[in-house]
């Protein structure tokens, strides 16, 4: 007989997954059972500081009281209607999210990849109906080393062979240019271009921050060339970088904004495409949809998330604590850290390869009670909840220093 989950050890549960779960992830060997704020606890009761925050899905920490209360209240009333009917939570969610982002209309979806796919569809429809691109010829320009999701269309314009290999044939209609290269972008955009789709900061690539002026240049170029600027802020948005949106660091407003992850408050999957009215207005009934998109539970939680951001508190915390994070990493430069890139509470940290791979460093940190995630090579990502304290950050950085010292 299989033992109940609460009576099984981490090793038992990890072994139990092997024959029944698809092997599309290689998680760290920790089995989380409980969480609160910036901390998680495994099945044996060991506590860890969560310095990943669900790839920014947990910007407000685990089980934020206001978000949990919003979910509880809605669970007692209504959870799903489908979009076949109106529900009493959706209008407020859309209105407040549009106001928060400075745009006009909202298309609610569920996952980040759905938001990207929906944004692509909206851009192509706009290109045919408004710009006058001949049917079937619309192109979208993207950046190399991007990460926008894992659907077949999205991996069609990925440059990560792990994400692509074995999943063709690939969807046409995309042009790939180097990130942070306005000259290459200028050359790639032509009369068929529906949109330029980029991440204001490339998260999966290692928190790659473009040069000052790049986002402004993308905005100017897309206006001049008559195509849309789509900003994928699924990881970078909603307070993570010290602003509501990462594009705000250059005072840029895109035509289309893609949101997800933190929009669901770590409770339910919520994503959205937010756009100018003349762009989103190209969609008509039956042309796109989602059974769960905009459901009352998601709208209630999403509205509570927007409420937290409307105060500006979390943006200020990320900005102020980001200085603690950057100063701590700077102190480690040359002491196991060969370089880093940070904005707000988000950093890509390059560890001296002689000290280990990113995976090995992550495992060593885990054994010391700190959870992070590696990315390419010897790079690890730090993205703690915006509820983390300065003392917790300093403690995590001290543990990183210890781990690197031991590796040397």
N, C-alpha and C positions, 0 to 999 in steps of 0.2 A: 504494500500500500504506500502511496506517495504521502510524505509528511506534509502537513499544512505549511504554507509559506512562512508563517511567523515562527515556526519551529525549526526551520532549516537554516543552515549556515550560508554565508556568502559563497563558499566553495560548492556547496550542494546546489544552490540556485544557478550558479554559472554553468555547472555540469548539466543541469536539467535543461538549459536553453539549447545546448549544442544540437541535439537531434531534431528539435521541433521549430527552431527559429531560422529564418533565412540568414545567411552569413554575410549580409550586406553592411554590417558594422563590425568594428574591432574596438569595443569599448574598453576602458580601463577596468581592471578587476576589482571594482567596488560595487556593492549592491545597496542602493539607497532605499531606505524604508520610510524615513520621516524627514521633514525639513521645516525651517522657520527662518525668515529673513535671509541672511547671507550664509546660513549654515545648513548642512545636511547631516544625517545620521544613518549609518548602515545597519544591517540587520543584527550585528553584534553590539550595537550601541556606540561605535566609534564615531566621533564627530569630525567633520571636514569643513573648511572654509571654501565655499563655492566661488571660484574665480573665473568661471566660464558663463554662468547665468544662462544656460540653455541657448548659447549663441545669440544672446540678447533677448531671448523670449521672456526672460525673468528679470527685466530691467528694474522692476519694483520689488524684487526679492521673492522668496517663496512665501506663498500664502499671505500676501499683504492684506491686512484686516479690511480695508475699504473694498478691495476687490472680492474677497471671500464673501463679505456681507452682501454685495451686489448680486453675486451668483446665488447665494442662499435665498435671498428675497425673490429672485426671478424663478428659481426652481419650484417655489411654492405656488407660482401663478401660471406660467406658460413657458414652454421650452422650444417648440417648433410648430410652425404653420406651413412651411414652404412659402415660396413667393407667389403661390396661387392666390393668397389672401394678404391683406395688410396686417401688420401687427403694431401694437401700441408703443414699441420701443425703438423702431427703426428710424423714424423721422428725426428724433432728437439726436441719435447717434450720428446720422449723416450730416445734420446741420452743424453740430459742434465739431465734428472732425473736419469738415470743409473750412469752418472758421479758423480752427487751429492751424491749418496748413496754408491758409490764404488762397485757396482754390474754391471751385464752385459746386462740383457734383461728385458724388461718391458711388462707386460700384462695389458693393460688399461681396467678398468671397471668403474662403476659409484658410487656405495655405498660401505661403509665399509664392510657390511655383504657380498656383492658380492665378495669383495677382499678376505675375509676369506674363503668363499665357494670355490673360485677359487684356493686359496692356498692349501686347503685340496685336491682338485682334482689333482693338480700338484704333491703334495707329494705322493698320492696313485699311480699315474701313474709311477712316478719315482721308487717307491718301487717295482712295478711289472716288469718294463722294465729294470731297472738298478740293483737294489739290489737283485732281484730274489725272492721276497716274493711270495708264491703261491697265485694264483688269488683268490680274495675275502677275504683274511686273513690279509690285512694290518691294523695296528693299529696306532693311534696317541695318544700321551700322552699329557694331558693338566693339568692345575692347578686349584685347588678348588678356588671358589670365583672369577672366571674369568668373564669377559664380552667381548664377541667377536661378538655380534649381536643377532638377534632374529628370524632367520629362523628356520625351524623345525630341520634341522641338527645341527645347532649351539646350540639351547636350549637343545638338547639331551645331551650335555656335560656341561651344566650349573649346578651349585649347588644352584641356586636361585629358590626356589619353586614358587615364583610369576611368574617367566619367564617360568617355566616348566609345572606347574599344568594345566591339561586339554588339553594338546597339544600332547600327545602320540598317537600312539606308537613311540618310539624314535629310532633314527638311531644308529646302533651298530658300533663298531670299535674304541671306545675311552676309555682311561684309565685316571682316575682322581687321582692326587696326591696332597698333600699339597703344597702350594706355598712356595718358599724360603726354600725348603727341598731337598738338593742334594741327601741324602741317599735314600729317598723315590723315587726320580726320577731314580736313579741307579737301584733300584729293579724293577721298572715298565718297563724299556726298555729291550726288548729282540729282537730275530731275526725277529719278525714280525713288529717291529716298523718302520714306515715310517718317522715319524717326532716327535719332541717335539715342541708344539705350546704354547707360553707364551706371556704375556704382560711384557715388561721390567719394567714397573710400572703399577700396577693394578688401573685403574682410577675409575671405577664404585664402586669398593670395598671400596673406600675412600682414594685414592692416597696412595696405599701401596707400599713402596719402599723396595726392597729386601736388604739383607745384602751385604756389599761389598764383591765381589768375587763370588756371586751367578751366575751372567750372564757369567762370565769367566768359572765357573764350568760347566754350561749348555753347553757352546761351546766346552769345552774339552771333556765332556762326550759324546756328540752327535758325535764328530769326532771319538772318540775311539770305540764307539758302532756301527758306520756305519749307522747313520740315520741323517736326516736333522734337523737343528735348524731354526724354523719359528718364527720371532719376529713380533708380532702385535703392530705396532707403529701408529695405526690409531688415537689414542688420544695423545700419548706421543711424536710423531715425529714432524718434521718440525719446530723446534725452541722452542717448548714449555718448555723444561727442561734446556735451556741454551746451548744445542748442537743441531746440525741438527737432530740427532737421539738419543734417550735415551741410546741405547746400547753403544754409544761412551763414556759414562762416565766410561766404563771399557775397552774401545778400542776393542770391540768385533764386528766382522762382521758376521752376520747370513748367512745361505744359501739362505733363502727366507725372504723377507721383505714385510709386508702388510702396505699400506699407504691409507689414505682417508682424510675425514674432511677438514683440512686446505689446502689440495691439490687443492680444488676447489675455494679457495679464498673467500668463503662466497657468491659465485655467482651462481655456478652450481655444482651439485654433480660430483665429480671426485675421483676415487680410482685407485689403481694400485697394482699389484703383481710385485715385482722386485726381480730377482734371478740370481744365477750363470748360465752361459750358459748351462752347462751340466745338470742342473736341469730343467730349462725352456724348453730346447730343446726337452724334451719328448713329448711335445704337437704337434700334426699334424693338418692339415686342417680338420674342421668339428668336432673336438673333444671337442671344447669349443668355446664360442662366446658371443657376446652382440651386439644388434642393436645399442645402443647408446655409448658403450665403445669406447673411442678414437675418439669421434666426433670432428670436427674442432673447435667448440666453446670451448669445454672442453680442448682440446689440447692447444688452444691459451691462455686460462686462466691459465692452469697448467704450461705452459712455463713461463708465467709472475710470477707465484708463485716461481718457481725454480730460476728465475732471482733475486727475492728479497732475497732468501736464499743464493745465490752464493756470495753475498757481505759479509756475516757474520754479518751484522748489527743487525738483529733480534735475532740471537743467543746470541750476546753480551748483547743486551738489556735485554733479559730474564735472563741471568746470573747475571748481575749487579743489576737489579731491584728485582731479586729473593732474594738478600740479604736484601733489604728494607722490602720485604714481610715477610721473616723469622724473622728478628729482631723485627718487629712490632708484630708478633704473639707470639714471645718469651716473650715480655713485657706483654702480656695478659695471659700468663700461670699462673694459680692459681687465676685469676681474671675473671672467667667464662669460660676460655679455659682450659680443663683438659689435652690436648695434641694436637699435630699436626705433620704432615709429609709434607715436602715441598721440591721440587726440581725445580729450576728455577721459573717461574711464574705459579706454580701449587701447590696447597696445599689442604690437607684434614684436616679439623679443627674439633676436638672433643669438643663439648660444654658440660658443666656440665649438665647432664640430669635433674637436679632439676630446671634448668632455662628454659627448654622447649625442644621439639623435634626439629630436624633439619628443619622440615617444618615450625614450629612456628617461629623459629629464622629467617628463610628466609622471612616469611611474614612481620615480624617486620622490617627487613632491607629494604624490598621493600617500606614500608611506609615512610622510611627515605631516599629513593632515591638510594638504592643500590640493584642490582639484583644478587642473587646467587642461587644455587640449593642445596637442601638437598640430602643426600643419606641415608644410613642405620642409624636408630636410631637418635642420636643427632649429627650426623656429617654433616657438610656442606662442599661443594667444592668451592674453589676459583681458577679461571682460567681466569684472565682478558686478553684482547687483548695484544699482545706484543707491541702495540703502546701506552699503558697506560704510564702516567708520574709518577715520584716518588711522586709528590704532590697529585696526584689523589689516588695513593695507600695509602698514609698516611691518606688521608681524609676518605677513605673507612674503614681503620683499626680503625680510631677514631670513626666512626659511629658504627662499631661492638662493640667497648668498651662501647659506650653509650647504645646500645641496651641490652648488657649483664648486664650492671649496672642497667638498668630499670627493667630487668627481675628478678634481685636479690632482 
